[in-house]
Amino acid sequence: MGSGGTEFDPADSYSSARFNQKSTFVGTGAQINALSTTYPGMHAYCTSTGSGFIIDIEYVRNAANSAWNAIDFFESAEANNTAVTDNADFTVTAGRKYYAFFTLPSTEKLYVFTKILWKNGATLNGNIIAGVDMIDADPPTLANTILIAHCPELAQAGVSQDQSTTQIVSKPVRGGTICGVWVSSSSNTATLREQTGLGSQNQLKASAYDTTPDSADTTAWTTATARKKVVAYYRGYY
């Protein structure tokens, strides 16, 4: 007689428990999370994101009946860290890295960076490189940072306008990783945009301008009370 995870047979009892175990539950993330009884191998299809479940993803219960695992490949919509409300120009120092810090979501398992944006000031000069580092905390305390994404050198363009590039190479990084997106200029006269009047914290690195940045940077942090408008865009993968 069929029971548990085995196939149905003619003498089987077609109970609600058997059908719940064999069929696919369809509901919102909150409803999946609230299921009172689950079974190893049980399937669930999510119709609305919530409670750690993502819309349009099918999940299967693991053999230990202790967790749901996504069984579809999933690419999330492009998202980004929140930009500051810029209120001033500042003159860059050639080679200095200007950072904005953020933590990747934990909704997806892996993330890939897709674009970096910064806002130019009134004076354009020289070239820009940009990248994303893995850091230890927000704000960071350890000097050592690991490069996880960067873009090629670009001529600064667009007076008092956002400038960005999608020509970027990125390593996949785990959800929840603390990151710092940065921008660096070859000029000592160009200006970028920032928000002033904020608390002092580690914000800058006096690194040399380098179009092929090293995989690790051990330059000490420098504090600042302004925050630069630098934005990283990313997509999540499940």
Contacts in CASP RR format, 6 or more apart in sequence:
PFRMAT RR
TARGET T0000
AUTHOR 0000-0000-0000
METHOD contacts of the structure
MODEL  1
MGSGGTEFDPADSYSSARFNQKSTFVGTGAQINALSTTYPGMHAYCTSTG
SGFIIDIEYVRNAANSAWNAIDFFESAEANNTAVTDNADFTVTAGRKYYA
FFTLPSTEKLYVFTKILWKNGATLNGNIIAGVDMIDADPPTLANTILIAH
CPELAQAGVSQDQSTTQIVSKPVRGGTICGVWVSSSSNTATLREQTGLGS
QNQLKASAYDTTPDSADTTAWTTATARKKVVAYYRGYY
1 9 0 8 1.000
1 11 0 8 1.000
1 12 0 8 1.000
2 8 0 8 1.000
2 9 0 8 1.000
2 11 0 8 1.000
2 12 0 8 1.000
3 12 0 8 1.000
4 18 0 8 1.000
4 21 0 8 1.000
4 39 0 8 1.000
5 21 0 8 1.000
5 22 0 8 1.000
5 39 0 8 1.000
5 40 0 8 1.000
5 41 0 8 1.000
8 14 0 8 1.000
8 18 0 8 1.000
8 22 0 8 1.000
12 18 0 8 1.000
17 37 0 8 1.000
20 37 0 8 1.000
20 39 0 8 1.000
20 42 0 8 1.000
21 39 0 8 1.000
21 41 0 8 1.000
21 42 0 8 1.000
23 43 0 8 1.000
24 43 0 8 1.000
24 44 0 8 1.000
24 45 0 8 1.000
24 58 0 8 1.000
25 31 0 8 1.000
25 32 0 8 1.000
25 35 0 8 1.000
25 42 0 8 1.000
25 43 0 8 1.000
25 44 0 8 1.000
25 45 0 8 1.000
26 44 0 8 1.000
26 45 0 8 1.000
26 47 0 8 1.000
27 44 0 8 1.000
27 45 0 8 1.000
27 46 0 8 1.000
27 47 0 8 1.000
27 48 0 8 1.000
28 46 0 8 1.000
28 47 0 8 1.000
28 48 0 8 1.000
28 50 0 8 1.000
28 53 0 8 1.000
29 46 0 8 1.000
29 47 0 8 1.000
29 48 0 8 1.000
29 49 0 8 1.000
29 50 0 8 1.000
29 51 0 8 1.000
29 52 0 8 1.000
29 53 0 8 1.000
30 48 0 8 1.000
30 50 0 8 1.000
30 51 0 8 1.000
32 44 0 8 1.000
32 46 0 8 1.000
32 51 0 8 1.000
32 53 0 8 1.000
32 59 0 8 1.000
32 68 0 8 1.000
33 50 0 8 1.000
33 51 0 8 1.000
33 52 0 8 1.000
33 53 0 8 1.000
34 51 0 8 1.000
35 44 0 8 1.000
38 61 0 8 1.000
38 65 0 8 1.000
39 61 0 8 1.000
39 65 0 8 1.000
40 61 0 8 1.000
40 62 0 8 1.000
40 63 0 8 1.000
40 64 0 8 1.000
40 65 0 8 1.000
41 60 0 8 1.000
41 61 0 8 1.000
41 62 0 8 1.000
41 63 0 8 1.000
42 60 0 8 1.000
42 61 0 8 1.000
43 58 0 8 1.000
43 59 0 8 1.000
43 60 0 8 1.000
43 61 0 8 1.000
44 53 0 8 1.000
44 58 0 8 1.000
44 59 0 8 1.000
44 60 0 8 1.000
44 61 0 8 1.000
44 68 0 8 1.000
45 57 0 8 1.000
45 58 0 8 1.000
45 59 0 8 1.000
46 53 0 8 1.000
46 54 0 8 1.000
46 55 0 8 1.000
46 56 0 8 1.000
46 57 0 8 1.000
46 58 0 8 1.000
46 59 0 8 1.000
47 55 0 8 1.000
48 55 0 8 1.000
49 55 0 8 1.000
52 107 0 8 1.000
53 59 0 8 1.000
53 68 0 8 1.000
54 70 0 8 1.000
54 74 0 8 1.000
54 76 0 8 1.000
54 107 0 8 1.000
54 108 0 8 1.000
54 238 0 8 1.000
56 72 0 8 1.000
56 74 0 8 1.000
57 70 0 8 1.000
57 72 0 8 1.000
57 74 0 8 1.000
57 238 0 8 1.000
58 70 0 8 1.000
58 71 0 8 1.000
58 72 0 8 1.000
59 68 0 8 1.000
59 69 0 8 1.000
59 70 0 8 1.000
59 71 0 8 1.000
60 68 0 8 1.000
60 69 0 8 1.000
60 71 0 8 1.000
61 67 0 8 1.000
61 68 0 8 1.000
61 69 0 8 1.000
62 68 0 8 1.000
62 69 0 8 1.000
70 238 0 8 1.000
72 238 0 8 1.000
73 237 0 8 1.000
73 238 0 8 1.000
74 108 0 8 1.000
74 236 0 8 1.000
74 237 0 8 1.000
74 238 0 8 1.000
75 235 0 8 1.000
75 236 0 8 1.000
75 237 0 8 1.000
76 107 0 8 1.000
76 108 0 8 1.000
76 235 0 8 1.000
76 236 0 8 1.000
76 237 0 8 1.000
76 238 0 8 1.000
77 235 0 8 1.000
78 114 0 8 1.000
78 115 0 8 1.000
78 233 0 8 1.000
78 234 0 8 1.000
78 235 0 8 1.000
79 105 0 8 1.000
79 233 0 8 1.000
79 234 0 8 1.000
79 235 0 8 1.000
80 115 0 8 1.000
80 117 0 8 1.000
80 231 0 8 1.000
80 232 0 8 1.000
80 233 0 8 1.000
80 234 0 8 1.000
81 100 0 8 1.000
81 102 0 8 1.000
81 179 0 8 1.000
81 181 0 8 1.000
81 231 0 8 1.000
81 232 0 8 1.000
82 102 0 8 1.000
83 100 0 8 1.000
83 117 0 8 1.000
83 229 0 8 1.000
83 230 0 8 1.000
83 231 0 8 1.000
84 100 0 8 1.000
84 194 0 8 1.000
84 195 0 8 1.000
84 227 0 8 1.000
84 228 0 8 1.000
84 229 0 8 1.000
85 195 0 8 1.000
86 119 0 8 1.000
86 193 0 8 1.000
86 194 0 8 1.000
86 195 0 8 1.000
86 229 0 8 1.000
87 194 0 8 1.000
87 195 0 8 1.000
87 196 0 8 1.000
88 193 0 8 1.000
88 194 0 8 1.000
88 195 0 8 1.000
88 196 0 8 1.000
88 226 0 8 1.000
89 121 0 8 1.000
89 122 0 8 1.000
89 123 0 8 1.000
89 191 0 8 1.000
89 192 0 8 1.000
89 193 0 8 1.000
89 194 0 8 1.000
90 191 0 8 1.000
90 192 0 8 1.000
90 193 0 8 1.000
90 194 0 8 1.000
90 226 0 8 1.000
90 228 0 8 1.000
91 123 0 8 1.000
91 188 0 8 1.000
91 189 0 8 1.000
91 190 0 8 1.000
91 191 0 8 1.000
92 98 0 8 1.000
92 185 0 8 1.000
92 187 0 8 1.000
92 188 0 8 1.000
92 190 0 8 1.000
92 191 0 8 1.000
92 192 0 8 1.000
93 188 0 8 1.000
93 206 0 8 1.000
94 185 0 8 1.000
94 186 0 8 1.000
94 187 0 8 1.000
94 188 0 8 1.000
94 209 0 8 1.000
95 184 0 8 1.000
95 185 0 8 1.000
95 186 0 8 1.000
95 206 0 8 1.000
95 207 0 8 1.000
95 208 0 8 1.000
95 209 0 8 1.000
95 210 0 8 1.000
96 184 0 8 1.000
96 185 0 8 1.000
96 204 0 8 1.000
96 205 0 8 1.000
96 206 0 8 1.000
96 207 0 8 1.000
97 182 0 8 1.000
97 183 0 8 1.000
97 184 0 8 1.000
97 204 0 8 1.000
97 205 0 8 1.000
97 207 0 8 1.000
97 217 0 8 1.000
97 219 0 8 1.000
98 182 0 8 1.000
98 183 0 8 1.000
98 184 0 8 1.000
98 192 0 8 1.000
98 203 0 8 1.000
98 204 0 8 1.000
98 228 0 8 1.000
98 230 0 8 1.000
99 133 0 8 1.000
99 180 0 8 1.000
99 181 0 8 1.000
99 182 0 8 1.000
99 203 0 8 1.000
99 204 0 8 1.000
99 205 0 8 1.000
99 228 0 8 1.000
99 230 0 8 1.000
100 180 0 8 1.000
100 181 0 8 1.000
100 182 0 8 1.000
100 227 0 8 1.000
100 228 0 8 1.000
100 229 0 8 1.000
100 230 0 8 1.000
100 231 0 8 1.000
100 232 0 8 1.000
101 135 0 8 1.000
101 138 0 8 1.000
101 139 0 8 1.000
101 140 0 8 1.000
101 178 0 8 1.000
101 179 0 8 1.000
101 180 0 8 1.000
102 138 0 8 1.000
102 178 0 8 1.000
102 179 0 8 1.000
102 180 0 8 1.000
102 181 0 8 1.000
102 232 0 8 1.000
103 138 0 8 1.000
103 176 0 8 1.000
103 177 0 8 1.000
103 178 0 8 1.000
103 179 0 8 1.000
104 111 0 8 1.000
104 173 0 8 1.000
104 174 0 8 1.000
104 175 0 8 1.000
104 176 0 8 1.000
104 177 0 8 1.000
104 178 0 8 1.000
104 179 0 8 1.000
104 234 0 8 1.000
105 111 0 8 1.000
105 175 0 8 1.000
105 176 0 8 1.000
106 175 0 8 1.000
106 176 0 8 1.000
107 175 0 8 1.000
107 236 0 8 1.000
108 175 0 8 1.000
108 236 0 8 1.000
108 237 0 8 1.000
108 238 0 8 1.000
109 174 0 8 1.000
109 175 0 8 1.000
109 237 0 8 1.000
109 238 0 8 1.000
110 172 0 8 1.000
110 173 0 8 1.000
110 174 0 8 1.000
110 175 0 8 1.000
110 236 0 8 1.000
110 237 0 8 1.000
110 238 0 8 1.000
111 172 0 8 1.000
111 173 0 8 1.000
111 174 0 8 1.000
111 175 0 8 1.000
111 177 0 8 1.000
111 234 0 8 1.000
111 235 0 8 1.000
111 236 0 8 1.000
111 237 0 8 1.000
112 170 0 8 1.000
112 171 0 8 1.000
112 172 0 8 1.000
112 173 0 8 1.000
112 234 0 8 1.000
112 235 0 8 1.000
112 236 0 8 1.000
112 237 0 8 1.000
113 132 0 8 1.000
113 148 0 8 1.000
113 149 0 8 1.000
113 168 0 8 1.000
113 170 0 8 1.000
113 232 0 8 1.000
113 233 0 8 1.000
113 234 0 8 1.000
114 166 0 8 1.000
114 168 0 8 1.000
114 170 0 8 1.000
114 233 0 8 1.000
114 234 0 8 1.000
114 235 0 8 1.000
115 164 0 8 1.000
115 165 0 8 1.000
115 166 0 8 1.000
115 168 0 8 1.000
115 232 0 8 1.000
115 233 0 8 1.000
116 130 0 8 1.000
116 131 0 8 1.000
116 132 0 8 1.000
116 149 0 8 1.000
116 151 0 8 1.000
116 164 0 8 1.000
116 165 0 8 1.000
116 168 0 8 1.000
116 181 0 8 1.000
116 183 0 8 1.000
116 230 0 8 1.000
116 231 0 8 1.000
116 232 0 8 1.000
116 233 0 8 1.000
117 162 0 8 1.000
117 163 0 8 1.000
117 164 0 8 1.000
117 230 0 8 1.000
117 231 0 8 1.000
117 233 0 8 1.000
118 128 0 8 1.000
118 130 0 8 1.000
118 162 0 8 1.000
118 163 0 8 1.000
118 164 0 8 1.000
118 183 0 8 1.000
118 192 0 8 1.000
118 193 0 8 1.000
118 228 0 8 1.000
118 229 0 8 1.000
118 230 0 8 1.000
118 231 0 8 1.000
119 160 0 8 1.000
119 161 0 8 1.000
119 162 0 8 1.000
119 163 0 8 1.000
119 192 0 8 1.000
119 193 0 8 1.000
119 229 0 8 1.000
120 156 0 8 1.000
120 157 0 8 1.000
120 158 0 8 1.000
120 159 0 8 1.000
120 160 0 8 1.000
120 161 0 8 1.000
120 162 0 8 1.000
120 163 0 8 1.000
120 190 0 8 1.000
120 191 0 8 1.000
120 192 0 8 1.000
120 193 0 8 1.000
121 159 0 8 1.000
121 160 0 8 1.000
121 190 0 8 1.000
121 191 0 8 1.000
121 192 0 8 1.000
121 193 0 8 1.000
122 159 0 8 1.000
122 160 0 8 1.000
122 191 0 8 1.000
123 189 0 8 1.000
123 190 0 8 1.000
123 191 0 8 1.000
124 156 0 8 1.000
124 157 0 8 1.000
124 158 0 8 1.000
124 159 0 8 1.000
124 190 0 8 1.000
125 156 0 8 1.000
125 185 0 8 1.000
125 187 0 8 1.000
125 189 0 8 1.000
125 190 0 8 1.000
126 155 0 8 1.000
126 156 0 8 1.000
126 185 0 8 1.000
126 186 0 8 1.000
126 187 0 8 1.000
126 190 0 8 1.000
127 153 0 8 1.000
127 154 0 8 1.000
127 155 0 8 1.000
127 156 0 8 1.000
127 185 0 8 1.000
127 186 0 8 1.000
127 187 0 8 1.000
128 153 0 8 1.000
128 154 0 8 1.000
128 155 0 8 1.000
128 156 0 8 1.000
128 163 0 8 1.000
128 183 0 8 1.000
128 184 0 8 1.000
128 185 0 8 1.000
128 186 0 8 1.000
129 150 0 8 1.000
129 151 0 8 1.000
129 152 0 8 1.000
129 153 0 8 1.000
129 154 0 8 1.000
129 183 0 8 1.000
129 184 0 8 1.000
129 209 0 8 1.000
129 210 0 8 1.000
129 211 0 8 1.000
129 213 0 8 1.000
130 150 0 8 1.000
130 151 0 8 1.000
130 165 0 8 1.000
130 181 0 8 1.000
130 182 0 8 1.000
130 183 0 8 1.000
130 184 0 8 1.000
130 230 0 8 1.000
131 147 0 8 1.000
131 149 0 8 1.000
131 150 0 8 1.000
131 151 0 8 1.000
131 168 0 8 1.000
131 181 0 8 1.000
131 182 0 8 1.000
131 183 0 8 1.000
131 213 0 8 1.000
131 232 0 8 1.000
132 147 0 8 1.000
132 148 0 8 1.000
132 149 0 8 1.000
132 150 0 8 1.000
132 170 0 8 1.000
132 179 0 8 1.000
132 180 0 8 1.000
132 181 0 8 1.000
132 182 0 8 1.000
132 232 0 8 1.000
133 145 0 8 1.000
133 146 0 8 1.000
133 147 0 8 1.000
133 148 0 8 1.000
133 179 0 8 1.000
133 180 0 8 1.000
133 181 0 8 1.000
133 182 0 8 1.000
133 217 0 8 1.000
134 145 0 8 1.000
134 146 0 8 1.000
134 148 0 8 1.000
134 173 0 8 1.000
134 177 0 8 1.000
134 178 0 8 1.000
134 179 0 8 1.000
134 180 0 8 1.000
135 142 0 8 1.000
135 145 0 8 1.000
135 178 0 8 1.000
135 179 0 8 1.000
135 180 0 8 1.000
136 142 0 8 1.000
136 144 0 8 1.000
136 178 0 8 1.000
137 178 0 8 1.000
138 178 0 8 1.000
139 201 0 8 1.000
139 202 0 8 1.000
139 203 0 8 1.000
140 202 0 8 1.000
140 221 0 8 1.000
141 202 0 8 1.000
143 218 0 8 1.000
143 219 0 8 1.000
143 220 0 8 1.000
143 221 0 8 1.000
144 216 0 8 1.000
144 217 0 8 1.000
144 218 0 8 1.000
145 180 0 8 1.000
145 205 0 8 1.000
145 216 0 8 1.000
145 217 0 8 1.000
146 215 0 8 1.000
146 216 0 8 1.000
147 213 0 8 1.000
147 214 0 8 1.000
147 215 0 8 1.000
147 216 0 8 1.000
147 217 0 8 1.000
148 170 0 8 1.000
148 171 0 8 1.000
148 173 0 8 1.000
148 179 0 8 1.000
149 168 0 8 1.000
149 169 0 8 1.000
149 170 0 8 1.000
149 171 0 8 1.000
149 232 0 8 1.000
150 168 0 8 1.000
150 169 0 8 1.000
150 213 0 8 1.000
151 165 0 8 1.000
151 167 0 8 1.000
151 168 0 8 1.000
151 169 0 8 1.000
152 165 0 8 1.000
152 167 0 8 1.000
152 211 0 8 1.000
153 186 0 8 1.000
153 211 0 8 1.000
154 163 0 8 1.000
154 165 0 8 1.000
156 163 0 8 1.000
156 185 0 8 1.000
156 187 0 8 1.000
156 190 0 8 1.000
157 163 0 8 1.000
160 193 0 8 1.000
164 231 0 8 1.000
170 234 0 8 1.000
172 237 0 8 1.000
173 179 0 8 1.000
179 232 0 8 1.000
180 232 0 8 1.000
181 230 0 8 1.000
181 231 0 8 1.000
181 232 0 8 1.000
182 205 0 8 1.000
182 230 0 8 1.000
183 192 0 8 1.000
183 228 0 8 1.000
183 230 0 8 1.000
184 207 0 8 1.000
184 209 0 8 1.000
185 192 0 8 1.000
185 209 0 8 1.000
186 209 0 8 1.000
192 228 0 8 1.000
192 229 0 8 1.000
193 228 0 8 1.000
193 229 0 8 1.000
194 226 0 8 1.000
194 227 0 8 1.000
194 228 0 8 1.000
194 229 0 8 1.000
195 226 0 8 1.000
195 227 0 8 1.000
195 229 0 8 1.000
196 225 0 8 1.000
196 226 0 8 1.000
197 225 0 8 1.000
197 226 0 8 1.000
198 225 0 8 1.000
198 226 0 8 1.000
198 227 0 8 1.000
199 225 0 8 1.000
200 223 0 8 1.000
200 224 0 8 1.000
200 225 0 8 1.000
201 223 0 8 1.000
201 224 0 8 1.000
202 221 0 8 1.000
202 222 0 8 1.000
202 223 0 8 1.000
203 221 0 8 1.000
203 222 0 8 1.000
203 223 0 8 1.000
203 224 0 8 1.000
203 226 0 8 1.000
203 227 0 8 1.000
203 228 0 8 1.000
204 221 0 8 1.000
204 222 0 8 1.000
204 223 0 8 1.000
204 224 0 8 1.000
205 217 0 8 1.000
205 219 0 8 1.000
205 220 0 8 1.000
205 221 0 8 1.000
205 222 0 8 1.000
206 219 0 8 1.000
206 220 0 8 1.000
206 222 0 8 1.000
207 217 0 8 1.000
207 219 0 8 1.000
END
